[in-house]
């Protein structure tokens, strides 16, 4: 009897060990159960056990948080990114890891890729660095990745159209990142200055489609003020109607009149479309305004900060154009501010918003071993980003937390819907920052600038097409 009892206890103990062992194995596997609606935010990709595959993201130095969150912290955007990654990990039984580049442009992976090393599944380099990878045969053509659904709303259709050359598409942007919104150019305005002048906020004009460069200029000329009474408007002391730098206004104004550096012909081949009468008119009117005493334009020589401080944040500018994400840094302003789209050049034009070239774009190294599997994870990250991360940034954080009125919410919708990508701006070449170049010149003469650079520009484009779209 005693022996039977001992055998029973021993068998029970062995059974318990087996159960624990099985439970341990189950814990390693995905516990995610698909629910209704997954076919939307997982990009129509079926669930797959990837057996703990490490999906590796290389982010730029200081920008890791755009793709990765170590834990939930209570910050809305951080927690949305954390939830996105955890959902993907559970659904595919994979691990999403992030590596921070030693470079602010994340261009330091090129040597390892060309050496054949499979170190990263995707890279988020500076937009112009992305094209440097592309022209060195270091990237996958996204048109060949069938697990990425390029027609879905979570991918930027404008960049797919603009950067798809002869069937080659090496860069993507979409809801896998917040950079498209963070770095979208927009116009901020100081409500106190408008109130003191008894001027109605321009919201109605923006909604009606009458918010034009001419209307903007009229307001700018009313907004400057000699605060210290010395008879001279100085950037460090006085108030201006409009504050900008060579990397903001001069870049975006070109697109408000429907112009682009590169366009495509009927065969889909890019050509230089910059040189037009409309371009001449746009730059002429813009620099006529910025050369007036009512405007302070800071022409940055290197990476140093503006010696005049930040006139808009300090309440000394009626308007300023910056990235939409700069609204976060304005929470400490004493004055109330509003957000507007950049004005159209004329009423016949459409609103156009450029994403600052400082933003990241997404690329896939050619060394990735299983490109379709990585594509499946990429698609899920972007689709879930559309449902979770972008609303956190856009609807909850930017609209409610950082912007200061309900009207600005409608303006942000206009800005988001008007985002464009110009291949001539992001891909490089002597014309890629034409507005900035003109801003730094003494006479801002576009015709002269173009004549001096046309031959080099044509050569740049030809070299690019041979390396990128051949």
RAQUIWO-V118041 format. One record per run of one state. SS is the DSSP state (2 for helix, 1 for strand, 0 for the rest). FROM is the first residue (numbers start at 1). TO is the last residue. If there is no record, write none. Layout:
ss->SS from->FROM to->TO
ss->SS from->FROM to->TO
//
This chain:
ss->0 from->1 to->1
ss->2 from->2 to->28
ss->0 from->29 to->37
ss->2 from->38 to->41
ss->0 from->42 to->52
ss->1 from->53 to->59
ss->0 from->60 to->63
ss->2 from->64 to->66
ss->0 from->67 to->75
ss->2 from->76 to->92
ss->0 from->93 to->93
ss->1 from->94 to->100
ss->0 from->101 to->109
ss->2 from->110 to->114
ss->0 from->115 to->121
ss->1 from->122 to->126
ss->2 from->127 to->134
ss->0 from->135 to->138
ss->1 from->139 to->139
ss->0 from->140 to->141
ss->2 from->142 to->144
ss->0 from->145 to->154
ss->1 from->155 to->155
ss->0 from->156 to->156
ss->2 from->157 to->162
ss->0 from->163 to->164
ss->1 from->165 to->165
ss->0 from->166 to->167
ss->1 from->168 to->168
ss->0 from->169 to->171
ss->1 from->172 to->172
ss->0 from->173 to->173
ss->1 from->174 to->174
ss->0 from->175 to->178
ss->2 from->179 to->182
ss->0 from->183 to->183
ss->1 from->184 to->190
ss->2 from->191 to->197
ss->0 from->198 to->202
ss->2 from->203 to->208
ss->0 from->209 to->211
ss->1 from->212 to->212
ss->2 from->213 to->223
ss->0 from->224 to->224
ss->1 from->225 to->225
ss->0 from->226 to->238
ss->1 from->239 to->245
ss->0 from->246 to->248
ss->2 from->249 to->256
ss->0 from->257 to->261
ss->1 from->262 to->264
ss->0 from->265 to->269
ss->1 from->270 to->272
ss->0 from->273 to->276
ss->2 from->277 to->290
ss->0 from->291 to->294
ss->1 from->295 to->298
ss->0 from->299 to->316
ss->1 from->317 to->323
ss->2 from->324 to->330
ss->0 from->331 to->336
ss->1 from->337 to->340
ss->0 from->341 to->343
ss->1 from->344 to->344
ss->0 from->345 to->352
ss->1 from->353 to->355
ss->0 from->356 to->359
ss->1 from->360 to->363
ss->0 from->364 to->364
ss->1 from->365 to->365
ss->0 from->366 to->370
ss->2 from->371 to->402
ss->0 from->403 to->405
ss->2 from->406 to->417
ss->0 from->418 to->418
ss->1 from->419 to->420
ss->0 from->421 to->422
ss->2 from->423 to->426
ss->0 from->427 to->433
ss->2 from->434 to->440
ss->0 from->441 to->445
ss->2 from->446 to->468
ss->0 from->469 to->470
//
